[in-house]
Amino acid sequence: MKLTDEEKRMLNGDEGEVVQQCMKVLVTLGDIYEAEKMLPVNSVHSPGVSYRVTGDAGLGYVEDVSKKGGHFKVPTTLNTIGIDSKDWKKIGFPRDFSLKQLELLDAYAKLGAIPTHTCTPYLIGNVPQIGQHVAWGESSAIAFVNSVLGARTNREGGPTALAAAITGRVPAYGFHLDENRKGNYLIKVEMNLKTERDFGVLGYFTGQIAGKNVPVFEGIKERPTMECLKALSAALASSGAVALYHIVGITPEAPTVEAIMDKKYETIKFGPKEYDEVIEKKFNFSSDVDFVVFGCPHCSIVEIGRLAKLLYGKKVKSDVWICTSRQVKLLSDKMGYTDIIEKAGALIVCDTCPVLCPTSSKGYKTVVTNSAKMAHYIRGLWNVKSALIQMEDCIDTAIQGKWGGR
Amino acid sequence: MKTFEMKGRKIVEGVVEGEALVTSEPISFMGSINPKTGYVIEKGHDIEGAWLKDKILVFPCSKGSTGGSYMLYDVVKNGVGPRGIINIEAESIVVIGAIVAKLPMVDKIDISKIKTGDYIYLDATNGIVKVQRKDD
Protein backbone atom coordinates (compact mmCIF):
# COMPACT_ATOMS: atom_id res chain seq x y z
CA MET A 1 0.00 0.00 0.00
CA LYS A 2 1.21 3.48 -0.84
CA LEU A 3 1.26 5.75 2.18
CA THR A 4 1.72 9.51 2.27
CA ASP A 5 4.56 10.97 4.31
CA GLU A 6 2.12 11.86 7.07
CA GLU A 7 0.72 8.33 7.13
CA LYS A 8 4.24 6.89 7.21
CA ARG A 9 5.02 9.06 10.22
CA MET A 10 1.90 7.74 11.96
CA LEU A 11 2.92 4.15 11.20
CA ASN A 12 6.47 4.75 12.41
CA GLY A 13 5.26 6.00 15.76
CA ASP A 14 6.19 9.68 15.31
CA GLU A 15 2.71 10.65 16.55
CA GLY A 16 2.83 8.30 19.52
CA GLU A 17 2.05 4.72 20.39
CA VAL A 18 -1.74 4.92 20.05
CA VAL A 19 -1.69 6.43 16.57
CA GLN A 20 0.89 3.84 15.54
CA GLN A 21 -1.20 0.97 16.93
CA CYS A 22 -4.29 2.25 15.08
CA MET A 23 -2.42 2.78 11.83
CA LYS A 24 -1.13 -0.80 12.07
CA VAL A 25 -4.69 -2.10 12.32
CA LEU A 26 -5.71 -0.12 9.23
CA VAL A 27 -2.65 -1.19 7.22
CA THR A 28 -3.31 -4.86 8.12
CA LEU A 29 -6.89 -4.48 6.93
CA GLY A 30 -5.79 -2.62 3.79
CA ASP A 31 -3.27 -5.33 2.94
CA ILE A 32 -5.92 -8.07 3.21
CA TYR A 33 -8.21 -6.24 0.80
CA GLU A 34 -5.33 -5.05 -1.43
CA ALA A 35 -6.03 -1.37 -0.88
CA GLU A 36 -3.68 0.85 -2.88
CA LYS A 37 -3.79 3.75 -0.47
CA MET A 38 -5.48 5.35 2.53
CA LEU A 39 -8.37 7.80 2.27
CA PRO A 40 -8.94 10.73 4.60
CA VAL A 41 -12.28 10.62 6.45
CA ASN A 42 -13.93 13.42 8.37
CA SER A 43 -16.94 11.65 9.83
CA VAL A 44 -16.91 8.57 12.04
CA HIS A 45 -19.82 6.81 13.70
CA SER A 46 -18.49 4.37 16.26
CA PRO A 47 -20.17 1.04 17.05
CA GLY A 48 -19.11 -1.04 20.02
CA VAL A 49 -20.33 1.45 22.62
CA SER A 50 -22.72 -0.87 24.45
CA TYR A 51 -21.10 -2.90 27.21
CA ARG A 52 -23.30 -5.80 26.08
CA VAL A 53 -21.33 -5.74 22.83
CA THR A 54 -17.83 -4.98 24.09
CA GLY A 55 -17.85 -7.18 27.17
CA ASP A 56 -14.73 -6.79 29.29
CA ALA A 57 -12.53 -7.51 26.27
CA GLY A 58 -13.74 -4.54 24.24
CA LEU A 59 -13.99 -2.32 27.33
CA GLY A 60 -10.33 -3.08 28.03
CA TYR A 61 -9.42 -2.34 24.41
CA VAL A 62 -11.08 1.09 24.38
CA GLU A 63 -9.78 1.97 27.86
CA ASP A 64 -6.26 1.05 26.82
CA VAL A 65 -6.40 3.42 23.85
CA SER A 66 -7.96 6.10 26.05
CA LYS A 67 -5.45 5.74 28.91
CA LYS A 68 -2.51 5.91 26.51
CA GLY A 69 -3.72 9.39 25.60
CA GLY A 70 -5.51 8.65 22.32
CA HIS A 71 -7.60 11.44 20.86
CA PHE A 72 -10.11 11.52 18.02
CA LYS A 73 -8.91 13.61 15.08
CA VAL A 74 -12.30 13.73 13.37
CA PRO A 75 -15.85 14.29 14.63
CA THR A 76 -17.00 10.93 15.97
CA THR A 77 -20.54 10.18 17.11
CA LEU A 78 -21.33 7.22 19.36
CA ASN A 79 -23.74 4.39 18.69
CA THR A 80 -26.50 3.10 20.96
CA ILE A 81 -25.39 2.03 24.43
CA GLY A 82 -26.62 -0.58 26.93
CA ILE A 83 -28.58 1.64 29.33
CA ASP A 84 -30.56 4.87 29.49
CA SER A 85 -27.65 7.01 30.69
CA LYS A 86 -29.93 9.25 32.78
CA ASP A 87 -32.77 7.00 33.97
CA TRP A 88 -31.00 3.63 34.29
CA LYS A 89 -31.85 3.28 37.97
CA LYS A 90 -35.51 4.19 37.48
CA ILE A 91 -35.95 1.83 34.52
CA GLY A 92 -34.18 -0.90 36.47
CA PHE A 93 -31.06 -1.74 34.49
CA PRO A 94 -28.72 -3.93 36.56
CA ARG A 95 -26.26 -1.90 38.62
CA ASP A 96 -23.08 -3.86 37.78
CA PHE A 97 -23.77 -3.69 34.06
CA SER A 98 -24.64 0.02 34.28
CA LEU A 99 -21.43 0.91 36.10
CA LYS A 100 -19.34 -0.93 33.49
CA GLN A 101 -21.29 0.89 30.78
CA LEU A 102 -20.58 4.26 32.39
CA GLU A 103 -16.89 3.30 32.63
CA LEU A 104 -16.87 2.61 28.88
CA LEU A 105 -18.57 5.96 28.21
CA ASP A 106 -15.87 7.69 30.28
CA ALA A 107 -13.18 6.14 28.10
CA TYR A 108 -14.95 7.33 24.95
CA ALA A 109 -15.46 10.81 26.47
CA LYS A 110 -11.72 11.12 27.15
CA LEU A 111 -11.08 10.25 23.51
CA GLY A 112 -13.26 13.20 22.51
CA ALA A 113 -16.33 11.34 21.26
CA ILE A 114 -19.66 13.11 20.70
CA PRO A 115 -22.01 11.27 23.11
CA THR A 116 -25.00 10.85 20.78
CA HIS A 117 -25.75 7.27 21.89
CA THR A 118 -27.95 6.56 18.90
CA CYS A 119 -28.15 4.27 15.89
CA THR A 120 -29.60 7.19 13.89
CA PRO A 121 -26.81 9.80 14.05
CA TYR A 122 -28.03 11.08 10.66
CA LEU A 123 -31.16 12.39 12.44
CA ILE A 124 -29.20 14.51 14.88
CA GLY A 125 -26.37 16.13 12.97
CA ASN A 126 -23.92 13.55 11.61
CA VAL A 127 -24.95 13.88 7.97
CA PRO A 128 -22.27 12.99 5.41
CA GLN A 129 -22.69 14.17 1.83
CA ILE A 130 -22.79 12.34 -1.47
CA GLY A 131 -19.41 10.91 -2.47
CA GLN A 132 -17.82 11.70 0.89
CA HIS A 133 -15.60 9.01 2.41
CA VAL A 134 -16.54 8.18 5.99
CA ALA A 135 -15.96 5.40 8.52
CA TRP A 136 -19.23 4.25 10.00
CA GLY A 137 -20.31 1.41 12.21
CA GLU A 138 -23.89 0.37 13.13
CA SER A 139 -25.12 -1.89 10.37
CA SER A 140 -28.41 -0.03 9.82
CA ALA A 141 -26.75 3.40 9.70
CA ILE A 142 -24.09 2.14 7.29
CA ALA A 143 -26.74 0.99 4.82
CA PHE A 144 -28.58 4.31 5.25
CA VAL A 145 -25.56 6.55 4.79
CA ASN A 146 -24.23 4.63 1.77
CA SER A 147 -27.55 4.16 0.03
CA VAL A 148 -29.82 7.08 0.91
CA LEU A 149 -27.17 9.79 1.33
CA GLY A 150 -24.65 8.41 -1.19
CA ALA A 151 -21.67 8.76 1.14
CA ARG A 152 -19.09 5.96 1.14
CA THR A 153 -18.26 3.60 3.96
CA ASN A 154 -17.42 -0.02 4.51
CA ARG A 155 -18.95 -1.93 7.40
CA GLU A 156 -16.64 -0.82 10.18
CA GLY A 157 -16.46 -2.80 13.40
CA GLY A 158 -15.55 -1.15 16.72
CA PRO A 159 -11.76 -1.40 16.43
CA THR A 160 -11.63 -0.03 12.85
CA ALA A 161 -13.97 2.87 13.61
CA LEU A 162 -11.75 3.67 16.61
CA ALA A 163 -8.62 3.51 14.45
CA ALA A 164 -10.24 5.70 11.80
CA ALA A 165 -11.30 8.26 14.40
CA ILE A 166 -7.76 8.45 15.78
CA THR A 167 -5.86 8.54 12.47
CA GLY A 168 -8.49 10.19 10.25
CA ARG A 169 -7.89 7.46 7.66
CA VAL A 170 -9.40 4.28 6.22
CA PRO A 171 -7.94 1.91 3.61
CA ALA A 172 -9.31 2.51 0.10
CA TYR A 173 -11.21 -0.69 -0.68
CA GLY A 174 -14.75 -2.00 -0.92
CA PHE A 175 -17.54 0.55 -1.03
CA HIS A 176 -15.12 3.48 -1.23
CA LEU A 177 -14.42 2.52 -4.85
CA ASP A 178 -16.78 3.19 -7.80
CA GLU A 179 -16.49 -0.33 -9.20
CA ASN A 180 -17.86 -1.94 -6.04
CA ARG A 181 -20.99 0.19 -5.86
CA LYS A 182 -22.83 -1.42 -8.76
CA GLY A 183 -25.81 -3.73 -8.24
CA ASN A 184 -25.43 -7.54 -8.19
CA TYR A 185 -29.08 -8.38 -7.54
CA LEU A 186 -32.08 -6.75 -9.20
CA ILE A 187 -35.09 -7.11 -6.92
CA LYS A 188 -38.31 -6.56 -8.85
CA VAL A 189 -40.82 -5.27 -6.32
CA GLU A 190 -44.27 -6.32 -7.50
CA MET A 191 -46.42 -4.96 -4.69
CA ASN A 192 -47.22 -1.69 -3.01
CA LEU A 193 -45.21 -1.07 0.13
CA LYS A 194 -46.42 1.51 2.62
CA THR A 195 -45.37 0.93 6.21
CA GLU A 196 -42.07 0.52 8.05
CA ARG A 197 -43.07 -3.11 8.51
CA ASP A 198 -43.51 -3.54 4.73
CA PHE A 199 -40.06 -2.16 4.03
CA GLY A 200 -38.64 -4.28 6.84
CA VAL A 201 -40.06 -7.42 5.25
CA LEU A 202 -38.60 -6.44 1.86
CA GLY A 203 -35.23 -5.84 3.50
CA TYR A 204 -35.27 -9.08 5.48
CA PHE A 205 -36.17 -11.11 2.38
CA THR A 206 -33.47 -9.40 0.31
CA GLY A 207 -30.71 -9.57 2.93
CA GLN A 208 -30.99 -13.35 3.05
CA ILE A 209 -30.33 -13.52 -0.68
CA ALA A 210 -27.88 -10.67 -1.19
CA GLY A 211 -25.53 -11.42 1.73
CA LYS A 212 -22.77 -8.82 1.43
CA ASN A 213 -23.63 -7.87 -2.17
CA VAL A 214 -25.48 -4.84 -3.53
CA PRO A 215 -29.22 -5.24 -4.17
CA VAL A 216 -31.10 -2.82 -6.41
CA PHE A 217 -34.85 -2.37 -6.03
CA GLU A 218 -36.97 -1.70 -9.08
CA GLY A 219 -40.69 -0.96 -8.98
CA ILE A 220 -40.85 1.28 -5.91
CA LYS A 221 -42.66 4.18 -7.50
CA GLU A 222 -43.33 6.59 -4.69
CA ARG A 223 -40.49 7.98 -2.62
CA PRO A 224 -40.50 6.07 0.69
CA THR A 225 -40.51 8.12 3.89
CA MET A 226 -37.23 8.54 5.76
CA GLU A 227 -38.67 6.19 8.41
CA CYS A 228 -39.35 3.48 5.80
CA LEU A 229 -35.81 3.81 4.40
CA LYS A 230 -34.46 3.52 7.93
CA ALA A 231 -36.45 0.29 8.40
CA LEU A 232 -35.31 -1.09 5.04
CA SER A 233 -31.66 -0.32 5.81
CA ALA A 234 -31.87 -2.04 9.20
CA ALA A 235 -33.55 -5.20 7.90
CA LEU A 236 -31.11 -5.65 4.99
CA ALA A 237 -28.21 -5.62 7.43
CA SER A 238 -29.87 -8.05 9.88
CA SER A 239 -30.63 -11.08 7.73
CA GLY A 240 -27.64 -10.20 5.56
CA ALA A 241 -24.53 -8.03 5.56
CA VAL A 242 -25.82 -5.45 3.10
CA ALA A 243 -23.90 -2.17 3.32
CA LEU A 244 -25.26 -0.57 0.17
CA TYR A 245 -28.48 -0.79 -1.83
CA HIS A 246 -30.11 1.33 -4.49
CA ILE A 247 -33.71 2.13 -5.38
CA VAL A 248 -34.11 2.95 -9.05
CA GLY A 249 -35.35 6.49 -9.55
CA ILE A 250 -35.14 7.26 -5.82
CA THR A 251 -31.65 6.95 -4.30
CA PRO A 252 -28.93 9.26 -5.65
CA GLU A 253 -26.71 6.75 -7.48
CA ALA A 254 -29.47 4.90 -9.34
CA PRO A 255 -31.16 7.03 -12.01
CA THR A 256 -31.91 3.95 -14.16
CA VAL A 257 -31.48 0.17 -14.02
CA GLU A 258 -28.86 0.31 -16.80
CA ALA A 259 -26.83 2.96 -15.00
CA ILE A 260 -26.55 1.09 -11.72
CA MET A 261 -26.37 -2.65 -12.49
CA ASP A 262 -23.08 -4.50 -12.82
CA LYS A 263 -22.44 -6.38 -16.08
CA LYS A 264 -23.62 -9.62 -14.53
CA TYR A 265 -26.48 -9.78 -12.07
CA GLU A 266 -29.30 -11.96 -10.88
CA THR A 267 -32.97 -10.97 -11.00
CA ILE A 268 -35.29 -11.87 -8.10
CA LYS A 269 -39.01 -11.23 -7.69
CA PHE A 270 -40.58 -9.87 -4.51
CA GLY A 271 -44.37 -9.98 -4.35
CA PRO A 272 -47.15 -10.89 -1.91
CA LYS A 273 -46.04 -14.56 -1.83
CA GLU A 274 -42.48 -13.67 -0.79
CA TYR A 275 -43.84 -11.14 1.71
CA ASP A 276 -46.12 -13.71 3.35
CA GLU A 277 -43.32 -16.27 3.52
CA VAL A 278 -41.11 -13.99 5.62
CA ILE A 279 -43.94 -13.36 8.07
CA GLU A 280 -45.22 -16.95 8.24
CA LYS A 281 -41.85 -18.63 8.54
CA LYS A 282 -40.15 -16.16 10.82
CA PHE A 283 -42.28 -13.64 12.63
CA ASN A 284 -45.76 -14.85 13.47
CA PHE A 285 -47.54 -16.16 16.56
CA SER A 286 -50.83 -15.65 18.34
CA SER A 287 -50.92 -15.35 22.10
CA ASP A 288 -50.76 -12.91 25.00
CA VAL A 289 -48.05 -10.31 24.44
CA ASP A 290 -45.61 -9.33 27.17
CA PHE A 291 -43.60 -6.63 25.47
CA VAL A 292 -44.08 -4.19 22.58
CA VAL A 293 -41.05 -2.40 21.11
CA PHE A 294 -40.72 0.62 18.83
CA GLY A 295 -37.61 2.49 17.77
CA CYS A 296 -35.35 0.05 16.00
CA PRO A 297 -33.61 1.99 14.59
CA HIS A 298 -34.29 4.82 17.06
CA CYS A 299 -37.57 6.69 16.48
CA SER A 300 -37.67 10.01 14.67
CA ILE A 301 -39.82 12.77 16.14
CA VAL A 302 -42.36 12.01 13.40
CA GLU A 303 -42.71 8.41 14.60
CA ILE A 304 -43.06 9.52 18.21
CA GLY A 305 -45.79 11.95 17.14
CA ARG A 306 -47.66 9.13 15.41
CA LEU A 307 -47.31 6.92 18.49
CA ALA A 308 -48.57 9.69 20.78
CA LYS A 309 -51.62 10.11 18.57
CA LEU A 310 -52.38 6.38 18.69
CA LEU A 311 -51.87 6.24 22.47
CA TYR A 312 -53.83 9.40 23.32
CA GLY A 313 -56.32 8.63 26.10
CA LYS A 314 -55.55 4.89 26.03
CA LYS A 315 -54.01 2.47 28.55
CA VAL A 316 -51.59 -0.28 27.61
CA LYS A 317 -51.62 -3.75 29.17
CA SER A 318 -48.32 -4.99 27.74
CA ASP A 319 -45.03 -3.30 28.62
CA VAL A 320 -44.18 -0.80 25.88
CA TRP A 321 -40.78 0.68 25.07
CA ILE A 322 -40.33 3.51 22.59
CA CYS A 323 -36.59 3.81 21.96
CA THR A 324 -35.01 7.00 20.72
CA SER A 325 -32.11 9.40 21.11
CA ARG A 326 -32.08 11.91 23.95
CA GLN A 327 -32.21 14.77 21.46
CA VAL A 328 -35.44 13.50 19.92
CA LYS A 329 -36.84 12.86 23.41
CA LEU A 330 -36.28 16.56 24.22
CA LEU A 331 -38.45 17.48 21.24
CA SER A 332 -41.04 14.94 22.35
CA ASP A 333 -41.07 16.50 25.84
CA LYS A 334 -41.55 19.98 24.39
CA MET A 335 -44.34 18.91 22.09
CA GLY A 336 -46.29 17.16 24.85
CA TYR A 337 -45.88 13.71 23.29
CA THR A 338 -43.94 12.31 26.26
CA ASP A 339 -46.78 13.22 28.59
CA ILE A 340 -49.39 11.47 26.43
CA ILE A 341 -47.21 8.39 26.05
CA GLU A 342 -46.40 8.11 29.75
CA LYS A 343 -50.05 8.64 30.75
CA ALA A 344 -50.94 5.66 28.54
CA GLY A 345 -48.44 3.58 30.50
CA ALA A 346 -45.77 3.35 27.81
CA LEU A 347 -42.14 4.27 28.34
CA ILE A 348 -39.77 6.36 26.25
CA VAL A 349 -36.28 4.92 26.67
CA CYS A 350 -33.26 6.94 25.54
CA ASP A 351 -29.75 5.93 24.43
CA THR A 352 -30.44 2.19 24.28
CA CYS A 353 -32.72 -0.55 22.91
CA PRO A 354 -33.53 -4.21 23.70
CA VAL A 355 -30.87 -5.45 21.26
CA LEU A 356 -28.09 -3.65 23.12
CA CYS A 357 -29.26 -3.50 26.75
CA PRO A 358 -29.20 -6.46 29.15
CA THR A 359 -31.95 -9.06 28.68
CA SER A 360 -34.85 -8.16 30.95
CA SER A 361 -35.28 -10.23 34.08
CA LYS A 362 -39.06 -9.98 33.77
CA GLY A 363 -39.22 -13.30 31.93
CA TYR A 364 -40.94 -12.05 28.78
CA LYS A 365 -41.97 -14.80 26.38
CA THR A 366 -43.62 -12.87 23.56
CA VAL A 367 -42.68 -9.62 21.81
CA VAL A 368 -44.29 -7.68 18.98
CA THR A 369 -42.57 -4.88 17.09
CA ASN A 370 -42.83 -3.01 13.79
CA SER A 371 -39.09 -3.51 13.17
CA ALA A 372 -37.74 -6.51 11.27
CA LYS A 373 -34.32 -5.93 12.83
CA MET A 374 -35.72 -6.00 16.37
CA ALA A 375 -37.92 -9.03 15.61
CA HIS A 376 -34.83 -10.83 14.28
CA TYR A 377 -32.39 -10.13 17.11
CA ILE A 378 -34.64 -10.19 20.16
CA ARG A 379 -35.68 -13.81 19.55
CA GLY A 380 -32.21 -15.13 20.21
CA LEU A 381 -30.96 -12.45 22.60
CA TRP A 382 -34.02 -12.54 24.89
CA ASN A 383 -35.12 -16.11 24.07
CA VAL A 384 -38.67 -15.05 23.08
CA LYS A 385 -41.13 -15.44 20.23
CA SER A 386 -41.40 -12.33 18.08
CA ALA A 387 -44.00 -11.05 15.64
CA LEU A 388 -43.41 -8.34 13.05
CA ILE A 389 -46.55 -6.22 12.67
CA GLN A 390 -47.28 -2.63 11.75
CA MET A 391 -47.28 0.28 14.19
CA GLU A 392 -51.07 0.57 14.52
CA ASP A 393 -51.39 -3.18 15.20
CA CYS A 394 -48.57 -2.98 17.74
CA ILE A 395 -50.49 -0.30 19.65
CA ASP A 396 -53.76 -2.29 19.47
CA THR A 397 -51.84 -5.30 20.74
CA ALA A 398 -50.37 -3.31 23.61
CA ILE A 399 -53.85 -2.10 24.61
CA GLN A 400 -55.45 -5.58 24.37
CA GLY A 401 -52.39 -7.35 25.74
CA LYS A 402 -52.58 -9.97 23.00
CA TRP A 403 -51.98 -10.54 19.32
CA GLY A 404 -54.22 -12.84 17.31
CA GLY A 405 -51.74 -13.59 14.53
CA ARG A 406 -51.93 -12.24 11.02
CA MET B 1 -8.96 -42.13 7.34
CA LYS B 2 -9.12 -39.65 4.47
CA THR B 3 -6.95 -36.54 4.32
CA PHE B 4 -7.00 -33.66 1.88
CA GLU B 5 -5.69 -30.14 1.66
CA MET B 6 -7.04 -26.82 0.39
CA LYS B 7 -5.30 -23.50 -0.20
CA GLY B 8 -6.91 -20.19 0.68
CA ARG B 9 -5.90 -16.66 1.64
CA LYS B 10 -4.30 -15.69 4.92
CA ILE B 11 -6.42 -13.20 6.90
CA VAL B 12 -4.81 -13.52 10.33
CA GLU B 13 -1.64 -15.58 10.78
CA GLY B 14 -1.19 -18.51 13.12
CA VAL B 15 -1.25 -22.30 13.23
CA VAL B 16 -3.97 -24.21 15.12
CA GLU B 17 -5.83 -27.48 14.99
CA GLY B 18 -9.20 -28.71 16.15
CA GLU B 19 -12.54 -30.19 15.28
CA ALA B 20 -14.55 -28.45 12.56
CA LEU B 21 -17.93 -26.88 13.29
CA VAL B 22 -19.49 -26.16 9.91
CA THR B 23 -22.53 -24.10 8.91
CA SER B 24 -23.71 -23.07 5.47
CA GLU B 25 -25.34 -19.96 6.96
CA PRO B 26 -23.68 -16.59 7.72
CA ILE B 27 -22.97 -15.70 11.36
CA SER B 28 -23.33 -12.46 13.32
CA PHE B 29 -21.21 -12.65 16.47
CA MET B 30 -23.65 -10.06 17.85
CA GLY B 31 -26.92 -11.94 17.99
CA SER B 32 -25.93 -15.43 16.84
CA ILE B 33 -23.58 -16.13 19.76
CA ASN B 34 -23.62 -15.75 23.55
CA PRO B 35 -20.10 -14.39 24.24
CA LYS B 36 -20.14 -15.48 27.88
CA THR B 37 -20.87 -19.15 27.14
CA GLY B 38 -19.79 -19.60 23.52
CA TYR B 39 -23.09 -21.19 22.48
CA VAL B 40 -24.98 -20.39 19.26
CA ILE B 41 -28.27 -18.74 20.26
CA GLU B 42 -29.77 -17.52 16.97
CA LYS B 43 -33.22 -19.12 16.60
CA GLY B 44 -33.50 -21.31 13.54
CA HIS B 45 -29.78 -21.08 12.68
CA ASP B 46 -28.58 -24.43 11.35
CA ILE B 47 -26.04 -24.73 14.19
CA GLU B 48 -28.32 -23.32 16.93
CA GLY B 49 -27.24 -24.83 20.25
CA ALA B 50 -23.70 -25.71 19.09
CA TRP B 51 -20.69 -24.81 21.26
CA LEU B 52 -17.85 -22.83 19.69
CA LYS B 53 -15.24 -23.66 22.31
CA ASP B 54 -12.00 -24.94 20.76
CA LYS B 55 -13.65 -25.55 17.38
CA ILE B 56 -12.39 -24.49 13.99
CA LEU B 57 -15.45 -22.48 12.99
CA VAL B 58 -16.31 -22.84 9.31
CA PHE B 59 -18.95 -20.54 7.82
CA PRO B 60 -19.49 -18.62 4.56
CA CYS B 61 -19.14 -15.04 5.86
CA SER B 62 -20.29 -12.69 8.60
CA LYS B 63 -23.57 -10.80 8.57
CA GLY B 64 -25.50 -8.38 10.72
CA SER B 65 -24.40 -6.09 13.51
CA THR B 66 -21.09 -4.24 13.55
CA GLY B 67 -20.98 -5.09 17.27
CA GLY B 68 -19.78 -8.50 16.07
CA SER B 69 -16.10 -7.47 16.06
CA TYR B 70 -15.86 -6.83 19.80
CA MET B 71 -18.13 -9.80 20.52
CA LEU B 72 -15.80 -12.15 18.67
CA TYR B 73 -12.90 -10.67 20.66
CA ASP B 74 -14.92 -11.12 23.87
CA VAL B 75 -15.91 -14.75 23.24
CA VAL B 76 -12.24 -15.60 22.54
CA LYS B 77 -11.00 -13.74 25.63
CA ASN B 78 -13.64 -15.51 27.73
CA GLY B 79 -12.02 -18.81 26.75
CA VAL B 80 -15.12 -20.20 25.04
CA GLY B 81 -14.39 -19.09 21.50
CA PRO B 82 -13.21 -20.95 18.43
CA ARG B 83 -9.51 -21.71 17.83
CA GLY B 84 -9.64 -20.58 14.23
CA ILE B 85 -11.96 -19.38 11.46
CA ILE B 86 -12.43 -20.51 7.87
CA ASN B 87 -14.65 -18.47 5.52
CA ILE B 88 -15.60 -18.43 1.86
CA GLU B 89 -15.34 -14.66 1.80
CA ALA B 90 -13.99 -12.74 4.79
CA GLU B 91 -16.28 -9.83 5.67
CA SER B 92 -14.83 -6.83 7.50
CA ILE B 93 -16.69 -7.30 10.82
CA VAL B 94 -15.21 -10.73 11.54
CA VAL B 95 -11.85 -9.78 10.01
CA ILE B 96 -11.28 -6.91 12.43
CA GLY B 97 -12.50 -9.03 15.36
CA ALA B 98 -10.06 -11.80 14.40
CA ILE B 99 -7.17 -9.31 14.00
CA VAL B 100 -7.74 -7.90 17.49
CA ALA B 101 -8.30 -11.36 19.03
CA LYS B 102 -5.22 -12.72 17.18
CA LEU B 103 -7.40 -15.57 15.95
CA PRO B 104 -5.94 -17.53 12.99
CA MET B 105 -8.22 -17.07 10.01
CA VAL B 106 -8.28 -17.86 6.28
CA ASP B 107 -10.83 -17.32 3.53
CA LYS B 108 -11.36 -18.29 -0.13
CA ILE B 109 -11.95 -21.91 0.88
CA ASP B 110 -14.64 -24.17 -0.59
CA ILE B 111 -16.30 -24.90 2.75
CA SER B 112 -18.78 -27.36 1.21
CA LYS B 113 -15.92 -29.87 1.30
CA ILE B 114 -15.65 -29.68 5.10
CA LYS B 115 -18.05 -31.47 7.48
CA THR B 116 -18.72 -30.91 11.16
CA GLY B 117 -16.54 -33.38 13.07
CA ASP B 118 -13.66 -33.36 10.56
CA TYR B 119 -10.32 -32.68 12.19
CA ILE B 120 -8.67 -29.53 10.81
CA TYR B 121 -5.03 -28.49 10.74
CA LEU B 122 -5.20 -24.77 9.99
CA ASP B 123 -1.95 -23.13 8.90
CA ALA B 124 -3.38 -19.66 8.41
CA THR B 125 0.07 -18.13 7.92
CA ASN B 126 0.40 -20.04 4.64
CA GLY B 127 -3.34 -20.15 3.92
CA ILE B 128 -3.42 -23.96 4.19
CA VAL B 129 -6.37 -26.01 5.46
CA LYS B 130 -5.69 -29.72 6.02
CA VAL B 131 -8.80 -31.81 6.58
CA GLN B 132 -8.73 -35.24 8.20
CA ARG B 133 -11.90 -37.31 8.06
CA LYS B 134 -12.64 -40.58 9.77
CA ASP B 135 -14.10 -43.24 7.44
CA ASP B 136 -17.91 -43.29 7.51
Interface residues (C-beta under 8 A of the other chain):
Chain A: V25 T28 L29 I32 P47 G48 S50 R52 V53 T54 G55 D56 A57 G58 Y61 G137 E138 S139 I142 N154 R155 E156 G157 G158 P159 T160 A161 G174 G207 G211 K212 A237 S238 S239 G240 A241 K282 V355 L356 H376 Y377 R379 G380 L381 N383
Chain B: R9 I11 P26 M30 G31 S32 P35 K36 I41 E42 K43 G44 P60 C61 S62 K63 G64 S65 T66 G67 G68 S69 Y70 M71 Y73 D74 V76 K77 N78 E89 A90 E91 S92 I93 V95 I96 G97 I99 V100 A101
